[in-house]
């Protein structure tokens, strides 16, 4: 059984999510789908699937977590700068 995680993002800056999608597409053992909403008030969904098991899955999950964290923090920083 593969592991899949779906994350909902509420953000005005879609370029960060596009960046995340592109970074994750380059990861081995990882599938990613970005689903942009038709309604502007709905969240953008990012579905991340890890295709392997055992140590390879653990390593892939760690790389995914690092990339998600990096992109989320970059998005926060840019939103804070825009508010100043």
Biopython code that builds the backbone (N, CA, C, O; Angstrom):
import numpy as np
from Bio.PDB.StructureBuilder import StructureBuilder

atoms = [
    (1, "UNK", "N", (0.832, -1.177, 0.000)),
    (1, "UNK", "CA", (0.000, 0.000, 0.000)),
    (1, "UNK", "C", (0.881, 1.246, 0.000)),
    (1, "UNK", "O", (1.802, 1.363, 0.808)),
    (2, "UNK", "N", (0.595, 2.166, -0.904)),
    (2, "UNK", "CA", (1.307, 3.437, -0.955)),
    (2, "UNK", "C", (0.760, 4.370, 0.122)),
    (2, "UNK", "O", (-0.363, 4.207, 0.597)),
    (3, "UNK", "N", (1.569, 5.335, 0.487)),
    (3, "UNK", "CA", (1.156, 6.344, 1.455)),
    (3, "UNK", "C", (0.838, 7.625, 0.710)),
    (3, "UNK", "O", (1.641, 8.088, -0.101)),
    (4, "UNK", "N", (-0.327, 8.204, 0.975)),
    (4, "UNK", "CA", (-0.727, 9.453, 0.340)),
    (4, "UNK", "C", (-1.156, 10.446, 1.405)),
    (4, "UNK", "O", (-1.880, 10.108, 2.341)),
    (5, "UNK", "N", (-0.693, 11.680, 1.240)),
    (5, "UNK", "CA", (-1.063, 12.768, 2.136)),
    (5, "UNK", "C", (-1.634, 13.883, 1.280)),
    (5, "UNK", "O", (-1.077, 14.217, 0.234)),
    (6, "UNK", "N", (-2.741, 14.457, 1.720)),
    (6, "UNK", "CA", (-3.316, 15.611, 1.031)),
    (6, "UNK", "C", (-3.272, 16.796, 1.989)),
    (6, "UNK", "O", (-3.758, 16.715, 3.117)),
    (7, "UNK", "N", (-2.686, 17.894, 1.526)),
    (7, "UNK", "CA", (-2.553, 19.101, 2.342)),
    (7, "UNK", "C", (-3.374, 20.207, 1.699)),
    (7, "UNK", "O", (-3.315, 20.413, 0.487)),
    (8, "UNK", "N", (-4.140, 20.917, 2.520)),
    (8, "UNK", "CA", (-4.913, 22.065, 2.046)),
    (8, "UNK", "C", (-4.125, 23.337, 2.335)),
    (8, "UNK", "O", (-3.658, 23.545, 3.455)),
    (9, "UNK", "N", (-3.979, 24.183, 1.325)),
    (9, "UNK", "CA", (-3.280, 25.452, 1.486)),
    (9, "UNK", "C", (-4.235, 26.593, 1.171)),
    (9, "UNK", "O", (-4.861, 26.625, 0.111)),
    (10, "UNK", "N", (-4.336, 27.517, 2.099)),
    (10, "UNK", "CA", (-5.049, 28.771, 1.871)),
    (10, "UNK", "C", (-3.971, 29.827, 1.717)),
    (10, "UNK", "O", (-3.300, 30.166, 2.692)),
    (11, "UNK", "N", (-3.793, 30.352, 0.521)),
    (11, "UNK", "CA", (-2.725, 31.319, 0.292)),
    (11, "UNK", "C", (-3.044, 32.165, -0.924)),
    (11, "UNK", "O", (-3.650, 31.698, -1.889)),
    (12, "UNK", "N", (-2.629, 33.410, -0.859)),
    (12, "UNK", "CA", (-2.775, 34.299, -2.010)),
    (12, "UNK", "C", (-1.632, 34.126, -2.992)),
    (12, "UNK", "O", (-1.728, 34.548, -4.145)),
    (13, "UNK", "N", (-0.560, 33.511, -2.545)),
    (13, "UNK", "CA", (0.635, 33.383, -3.381)),
    (13, "UNK", "C", (0.737, 31.962, -3.926)),
    (13, "UNK", "O", (1.312, 31.079, -3.290)),
    (14, "UNK", "N", (0.181, 31.761, -5.088)),
    (14, "UNK", "CA", (0.168, 30.436, -5.711)),
    (14, "UNK", "C", (1.543, 30.016, -6.235)),
    (14, "UNK", "O", (1.789, 28.829, -6.447)),
    (15, "UNK", "N", (2.444, 30.992, -6.446)),
    (15, "UNK", "CA", (3.756, 30.620, -6.985)),
    (15, "UNK", "C", (4.531, 29.730, -6.023)),
    (15, "UNK", "O", (5.345, 28.917, -6.459)),
    (16, "UNK", "N", (4.288, 29.871, -4.707)),
    (16, "UNK", "CA", (4.972, 29.002, -3.748)),
    (16, "UNK", "C", (4.501, 27.554, -3.910)),
    (16, "UNK", "O", (5.293, 26.619, -3.790)),
    (17, "UNK", "N", (3.234, 27.384, -4.178)),
    (17, "UNK", "CA", (2.713, 26.030, -4.365)),
    (17, "UNK", "C", (3.204, 25.426, -5.675)),
    (17, "UNK", "O", (3.470, 24.227, -5.746)),
    (18, "UNK", "N", (3.322, 26.245, -6.700)),
    (18, "UNK", "CA", (3.879, 25.763, -7.973)),
    (18, "UNK", "C", (5.335, 25.346, -7.770)),
    (18, "UNK", "O", (5.785, 24.343, -8.325)),
    (19, "UNK", "N", (6.069, 26.126, -6.965)),
    (19, "UNK", "CA", (7.458, 25.792, -6.650)),
    (19, "UNK", "C", (7.525, 24.458, -5.920)),
    (19, "UNK", "O", (8.363, 23.613, -6.235)),
    (20, "UNK", "N", (6.639, 24.271, -4.941)),
    (20, "UNK", "CA", (6.598, 23.017, -4.202)),
    (20, "UNK", "C", (6.308, 21.854, -5.141)),
    (20, "UNK", "O", (6.968, 20.817, -5.077)),
    (21, "UNK", "N", (5.331, 22.028, -6.004)),
    (21, "UNK", "CA", (4.987, 20.975, -6.960)),
    (21, "UNK", "C", (6.188, 20.599, -7.822)),
    (21, "UNK", "O", (6.470, 19.415, -8.011)),
    (22, "UNK", "N", (6.891, 21.590, -8.340)),
    (22, "UNK", "CA", (8.048, 21.318, -9.201)),
    (22, "UNK", "C", (9.166, 20.621, -8.434)),
    (22, "UNK", "O", (9.797, 19.703, -8.958)),
    (23, "UNK", "N", (9.416, 21.045, -7.209)),
    (23, "UNK", "CA", (10.468, 20.404, -6.404)),
    (23, "UNK", "C", (10.134, 18.957, -6.095)),
    (23, "UNK", "O", (11.006, 18.090, -6.146)),
    (24, "UNK", "N", (8.875, 18.692, -5.775)),
    (24, "UNK", "CA", (8.488, 17.331, -5.428)),
    (24, "UNK", "C", (8.447, 16.421, -6.656)),
    (24, "UNK", "O", (8.657, 15.214, -6.532)),
    (25, "UNK", "N", (8.184, 16.975, -7.824)),
    (25, "UNK", "CA", (8.169, 16.157, -9.042)),
    (25, "UNK", "C", (9.546, 15.600, -9.372)),
    (25, "UNK", "O", (9.665, 14.609, -10.092)),
    (26, "UNK", "N", (10.580, 16.235, -8.848)),
    (26, "UNK", "CA", (11.950, 15.770, -9.091)),
    (26, "UNK", "C", (12.417, 14.732, -8.070)),
    (26, "UNK", "O", (13.513, 14.187, -8.194)),
    (27, "UNK", "N", (11.596, 14.462, -7.076)),
    (27, "UNK", "CA", (11.962, 13.489, -6.045)),
    (27, "UNK", "C", (11.656, 12.068, -6.509)),
    (27, "UNK", "O", (10.586, 11.791, -7.052)),
    (28, "UNK", "N", (12.612, 11.180, -6.286)),
    (28, "UNK", "CA", (12.392, 9.764, -6.589)),
    (28, "UNK", "C", (11.393, 9.190, -5.592)),
    (28, "UNK", "O", (11.376, 9.583, -4.425)),
    (29, "UNK", "N", (10.581, 8.282, -6.045)),
    (29, "UNK", "CA", (9.613, 7.557, -5.211)),
    (29, "UNK", "C", (8.455, 8.434, -4.724)),
    (29, "UNK", "O", (7.735, 8.046, -3.804)),
    (30, "UNK", "N", (8.267, 9.622, -5.336)),
    (30, "UNK", "CA", (7.215, 10.548, -4.899)),
    (30, "UNK", "C", (6.377, 10.973, -6.101)),
    (30, "UNK", "O", (6.909, 11.306, -7.160)),
    (31, "UNK", "N", (5.053, 10.955, -5.919)),
    (31, "UNK", "CA", (4.109, 11.514, -6.890)),
    (31, "UNK", "C", (3.478, 12.739, -6.257)),
    (31, "UNK", "O", (3.270, 12.781, -5.044)),
    (32, "UNK", "N", (3.172, 13.740, -7.075)),
    (32, "UNK", "CA", (2.528, 14.941, -6.547)),
    (32, "UNK", "C", (1.487, 15.441, -7.538)),
    (32, "UNK", "O", (1.703, 15.430, -8.750)),
    (33, "UNK", "N", (0.354, 15.880, -6.999)),
    (33, "UNK", "CA", (-0.705, 16.494, -7.802)),
    (33, "UNK", "C", (-1.134, 17.779, -7.106)),
    (33, "UNK", "O", (-1.432, 17.785, -5.911)),
    (34, "UNK", "N", (-1.160, 18.857, -7.864)),
    (34, "UNK", "CA", (-1.622, 20.148, -7.368)),
    (34, "UNK", "C", (-2.999, 20.394, -7.968)),
    (34, "UNK", "O", (-3.156, 20.409, -9.188)),
    (35, "UNK", "N", (-4.000, 20.588, -7.105)),
    (35, "UNK", "CA", (-5.370, 20.795, -7.559)),
    (35, "UNK", "C", (-5.793, 22.203, -7.142)),
    (35, "UNK", "O", (-6.039, 22.473, -5.966)),
    (36, "UNK", "N", (-5.870, 23.085, -8.127)),
    (36, "UNK", "CA", (-6.263, 24.463, -7.846)),
    (36, "UNK", "C", (-7.788, 24.566, -7.875)),
    (36, "UNK", "O", (-8.438, 23.995, -8.750)),
    (37, "UNK", "N", (-8.347, 25.293, -6.921)),
    (37, "UNK", "CA", (-9.808, 25.376, -6.825)),
    (37, "UNK", "C", (-10.404, 26.295, -7.882)),
    (37, "UNK", "O", (-9.747, 27.212, -8.375)),
    (38, "UNK", "N", (-11.646, 26.033, -8.213)),
    (38, "UNK", "CA", (-12.375, 26.927, -9.114)),
    (38, "UNK", "C", (-12.865, 28.152, -8.349)),
    (38, "UNK", "O", (-12.986, 29.244, -8.904)),
    (39, "UNK", "N", (-13.140, 27.950, -7.080)),
    (39, "UNK", "CA", (-13.612, 29.027, -6.204)),
    (39, "UNK", "C", (-12.400, 29.645, -5.500)),
    (39, "UNK", "O", (-11.609, 28.928, -4.887)),
    (40, "UNK", "N", (-12.254, 30.953, -5.584)),
    (40, "UNK", "CA", (-11.095, 31.646, -5.020)),
    (40, "UNK", "C", (-11.002, 31.520, -3.500)),
    (40, "UNK", "O", (-9.926, 31.707, -2.932)),
    (41, "UNK", "N", (-12.116, 31.206, -2.835)),
    (41, "UNK", "CA", (-12.090, 31.097, -1.375)),
    (41, "UNK", "C", (-11.767, 29.679, -0.899)),
    (41, "UNK", "O", (-11.545, 29.462, 0.292)),
    (42, "UNK", "N", (-11.742, 28.729, -1.810)),
    (42, "UNK", "CA", (-11.446, 27.339, -1.460)),
    (42, "UNK", "C", (-9.933, 27.118, -1.407)),
    (42, "UNK", "O", (-9.173, 27.850, -2.042)),
    (43, "UNK", "N", (-9.502, 26.119, -0.656)),
    (43, "UNK", "CA", (-8.067, 25.860, -0.566)),
    (43, "UNK", "C", (-7.531, 25.168, -1.816)),
    (43, "UNK", "O", (-8.266, 24.506, -2.550)),
    (44, "UNK", "N", (-6.236, 25.340, -2.034)),
    (44, "UNK", "CA", (-5.528, 24.564, -3.050)),
    (44, "UNK", "C", (-5.110, 23.257, -2.387)),
    (44, "UNK", "O", (-4.627, 23.259, -1.254)),
    (45, "UNK", "N", (-5.292, 22.153, -3.081)),
    (45, "UNK", "CA", (-4.924, 20.853, -2.529)),
    (45, "UNK", "C", (-3.621, 20.363, -3.160)),
    (45, "UNK", "O", (-3.428, 20.461, -4.372)),
    (46, "UNK", "N", (-2.745, 19.842, -2.328)),
    (46, "UNK", "CA", (-1.523, 19.222, -2.800)),
    (46, "UNK", "C", (-1.548, 17.782, -2.304)),
    (46, "UNK", "O", (-1.463, 17.536, -1.101)),
    (47, "UNK", "N", (-1.664, 16.834, -3.222)),
    (47, "UNK", "CA", (-1.663, 15.411, -2.884)),
    (47, "UNK", "C", (-0.266, 14.868, -3.135)),
    (47, "UNK", "O", (0.277, 14.999, -4.232)),
    (48, "UNK", "N", (0.306, 14.259, -2.110)),
    (48, "UNK", "CA", (1.669, 13.737, -2.189)),
    (48, "UNK", "C", (1.616, 12.245, -1.910)),
    (48, "UNK", "O", (1.149, 11.818, -0.854)),
    (49, "UNK", "N", (2.094, 11.459, -2.855)),
    (49, "UNK", "CA", (2.111, 10.013, -2.702)),
    (49, "UNK", "C", (3.528, 9.483, -2.648)),
    (49, "UNK", "O", (4.379, 9.876, -3.447)),
    (50, "UNK", "N", (3.780, 8.588, -1.702)),
    (50, "UNK", "CA", (5.090, 7.933, -1.598)),
    (50, "UNK", "C", (4.892, 6.498, -2.057)),
    (50, "UNK", "O", (4.103, 5.743, -1.489)),
    (51, "UNK", "N", (5.639, 6.139, -3.112)),
    (51, "UNK", "CA", (5.392, 4.888, -3.824)),
    (51, "UNK", "C", (6.144, 3.682, -3.271)),
    (51, "UNK", "O", (5.837, 2.554, -3.655)),
    (52, "UNK", "N", (7.098, 3.874, -2.400)),
    (52, "UNK", "CA", (7.912, 2.761, -1.904)),
    (52, "UNK", "C", (7.571, 2.430, -0.463)),
    (52, "UNK", "O", (6.699, 3.055, 0.141)),
    (53, "UNK", "N", (8.268, 1.438, 0.083)),
    (53, "UNK", "CA", (8.047, 0.993, 1.449)),
    (53, "UNK", "C", (9.384, 0.935, 2.180)),
    (53, "UNK", "O", (10.446, 1.033, 1.564)),
    (54, "UNK", "N", (9.320, 0.777, 3.475)),
    (54, "UNK", "CA", (10.518, 0.600, 4.278)),
    (54, "UNK", "C", (11.410, 1.824, 4.294)),
    (54, "UNK", "O", (10.932, 2.958, 4.344)),
    (55, "UNK", "N", (12.708, 1.584, 4.250)),
    (55, "UNK", "CA", (13.689, 2.667, 4.353)),
    (55, "UNK", "C", (13.568, 3.675, 3.212)),
    (55, "UNK", "O", (13.738, 4.875, 3.426)),
    (56, "UNK", "N", (13.279, 3.200, 2.009)),
    (56, "UNK", "CA", (13.119, 4.129, 0.876)),
    (56, "UNK", "C", (11.937, 5.063, 1.104)),
    (56, "UNK", "O", (12.006, 6.245, 0.768)),
    (57, "UNK", "N", (10.856, 4.542, 1.669)),
    (57, "UNK", "CA", (9.688, 5.375, 1.966)),
    (57, "UNK", "C", (10.014, 6.380, 3.059)),
    (57, "UNK", "O", (9.609, 7.540, 2.979)),
    (58, "UNK", "N", (10.737, 5.948, 4.069)),
    (58, "UNK", "CA", (11.127, 6.854, 5.151)),
    (58, "UNK", "C", (11.997, 7.990, 4.620)),
    (58, "UNK", "O", (11.801, 9.150, 4.981)),
    (59, "UNK", "N", (12.942, 7.655, 3.776)),
    (59, "UNK", "CA", (13.817, 8.682, 3.192)),
    (59, "UNK", "C", (13.022, 9.646, 2.312)),
    (59, "UNK", "O", (13.242, 10.856, 2.356)),
    (60, "UNK", "N", (12.107, 9.115, 1.523)),
    (60, "UNK", "CA", (11.276, 9.966, 0.663)),
    (60, "UNK", "C", (10.402, 10.874, 1.519)),
    (60, "UNK", "O", (10.263, 12.058, 1.210)),
    (61, "UNK", "N", (9.813, 10.348, 2.583)),
    (61, "UNK", "CA", (8.967, 11.153, 3.467)),
    (61, "UNK", "C", (9.777, 12.271, 4.115)),
    (61, "UNK", "O", (9.275, 13.386, 4.262)),
    (62, "UNK", "N", (11.003, 11.998, 4.499)),
    (62, "UNK", "CA", (11.862, 13.020, 5.096)),
    (62, "UNK", "C", (12.170, 14.131, 4.088)),
    (62, "UNK", "O", (12.126, 15.312, 4.430)),
    (63, "UNK", "N", (12.478, 13.753, 2.858)),
    (63, "UNK", "CA", (12.765, 14.758, 1.823)),
    (63, "UNK", "C", (11.524, 15.598, 1.522)),
    (63, "UNK", "O", (11.624, 16.813, 1.345)),
    (64, "UNK", "N", (10.366, 14.962, 1.464)),
    (64, "UNK", "CA", (9.116, 15.677, 1.220)),
    (64, "UNK", "C", (8.865, 16.666, 2.353)),
    (64, "UNK", "O", (8.542, 17.827, 2.098)),
    (65, "UNK", "N", (9.008, 16.225, 3.592)),
    (65, "UNK", "CA", (8.772, 17.096, 4.748)),
    (65, "UNK", "C", (9.695, 18.316, 4.707)),
    (65, "UNK", "O", (9.256, 19.431, 4.993)),
    (66, "UNK", "N", (10.953, 18.118, 4.359)),
    (66, "UNK", "CA", (11.893, 19.235, 4.277)),
    (66, "UNK", "C", (11.477, 20.232, 3.201)),
    (66, "UNK", "O", (11.537, 21.442, 3.418)),
    (67, "UNK", "N", (11.061, 19.733, 2.057)),
    (67, "UNK", "CA", (10.665, 20.620, 0.958)),
    (67, "UNK", "C", (9.372, 21.377, 1.290)),
    (67, "UNK", "O", (9.260, 22.567, 0.998)),
    (68, "UNK", "N", (8.409, 20.697, 1.892)),
    (68, "UNK", "CA", (7.166, 21.362, 2.287)),
    (68, "UNK", "C", (7.478, 22.453, 3.306)),
    (68, "UNK", "O", (6.975, 23.571, 3.194)),
    (69, "UNK", "N", (8.293, 22.137, 4.286)),
    (69, "UNK", "CA", (8.652, 23.122, 5.308)),
    (69, "UNK", "C", (9.334, 24.337, 4.687)),
    (69, "UNK", "O", (8.995, 25.473, 5.021)),
    (70, "UNK", "N", (10.281, 24.114, 3.797)),
    (70, "UNK", "CA", (11.002, 25.210, 3.163)),
    (70, "UNK", "C", (10.061, 26.127, 2.399)),
    (70, "UNK", "O", (10.159, 27.349, 2.509)),
    (71, "UNK", "N", (9.162, 25.554, 1.637)),
    (71, "UNK", "CA", (8.236, 26.353, 0.824)),
    (71, "UNK", "C", (7.225, 27.084, 1.699)),
    (71, "UNK", "O", (6.906, 28.243, 1.433)),
    (72, "UNK", "N", (6.716, 26.427, 2.739)),
    (72, "UNK", "CA", (5.747, 27.071, 3.627)),
    (72, "UNK", "C", (6.400, 28.250, 4.346)),
    (72, "UNK", "O", (5.800, 29.321, 4.450)),
    (73, "UNK", "N", (7.611, 28.063, 4.838)),
    (73, "UNK", "CA", (8.303, 29.163, 5.521)),
    (73, "UNK", "C", (8.614, 30.309, 4.563)),
    (73, "UNK", "O", (8.523, 31.474, 4.950)),
    (74, "UNK", "N", (8.976, 30.002, 3.333)),
    (74, "UNK", "CA", (9.235, 31.051, 2.337)),
    (74, "UNK", "C", (7.950, 31.825, 2.052)),
    (74, "UNK", "O", (7.987, 33.044, 1.889)),
    (75, "UNK", "N", (6.833, 31.141, 1.991)),
    (75, "UNK", "CA", (5.547, 31.794, 1.768)),
    (75, "UNK", "C", (5.175, 32.707, 2.918)),
    (75, "UNK", "O", (4.660, 33.805, 2.707)),
    (76, "UNK", "N", (5.437, 32.256, 4.133)),
    (76, "UNK", "CA", (5.159, 33.098, 5.304)),
    (76, "UNK", "C", (6.010, 34.358, 5.304)),
    (76, "UNK", "O", (5.523, 35.454, 5.581)),
    (77, "UNK", "N", (7.289, 34.185, 4.988)),
    (77, "UNK", "CA", (8.185, 35.347, 4.971)),
    (77, "UNK", "C", (7.727, 36.374, 3.943)),
    (77, "UNK", "O", (7.717, 37.573, 4.223)),
    (78, "UNK", "N", (7.346, 35.908, 2.749)),
    (78, "UNK", "CA", (6.927, 36.848, 1.713)),
    (78, "UNK", "C", (5.604, 37.528, 2.081)),
    (78, "UNK", "O", (5.402, 38.696, 1.751)),
    (79, "UNK", "N", (4.699, 36.810, 2.762)),
    (79, "UNK", "CA", (3.449, 37.418, 3.205)),
    (79, "UNK", "C", (3.707, 38.467, 4.275)),
    (79, "UNK", "O", (3.061, 39.515, 4.283)),
    (80, "UNK", "N", (4.650, 38.195, 5.184)),
    (80, "UNK", "CA", (4.979, 39.160, 6.234)),
    (80, "UNK", "C", (5.622, 40.405, 5.649)),
    (80, "UNK", "O", (5.336, 41.515, 6.098)),
    (81, "UNK", "N", (6.483, 40.240, 4.657)),
    (81, "UNK", "CA", (7.127, 41.383, 4.014)),
    (81, "UNK", "C", (6.077, 42.229, 3.300)),
    (81, "UNK", "O", (6.147, 43.457, 3.331)),
    (82, "UNK", "N", (5.115, 41.588, 2.664)),
    (82, "UNK", "CA", (4.059, 42.304, 1.958)),
    (82, "UNK", "C", (3.147, 43.102, 2.874)),
    (82, "UNK", "O", (2.533, 44.075, 2.438)),
    (83, "UNK", "N", (3.050, 42.705, 4.135)),
    (83, "UNK", "CA", (2.185, 43.397, 5.084)),
    (83, "UNK", "C", (2.853, 44.619, 5.693)),
    (83, "UNK", "O", (2.174, 45.489, 6.239)),
    (84, "UNK", "N", (4.164, 44.695, 5.607)),
    (84, "UNK", "CA", (4.896, 45.810, 6.236)),
    (84, "UNK", "C", (4.752, 47.079, 5.480)),
    (84, "UNK", "O", (5.307, 48.103, 5.881)),
]
sb = StructureBuilder()
sb.init_structure("model")
sb.init_model(0)
sb.init_chain("A")
sb.init_seg("    ")
for serial, (resi, resn, name, xyz) in enumerate(atoms, 1):
    if name == "N":
        sb.init_residue(resn, " ", resi, " ")
    sb.init_atom(name, np.array(xyz, "f"), 0.0, 1.0, " ", f" {name:<3s}", serial, name[0])
structure = sb.get_structure()
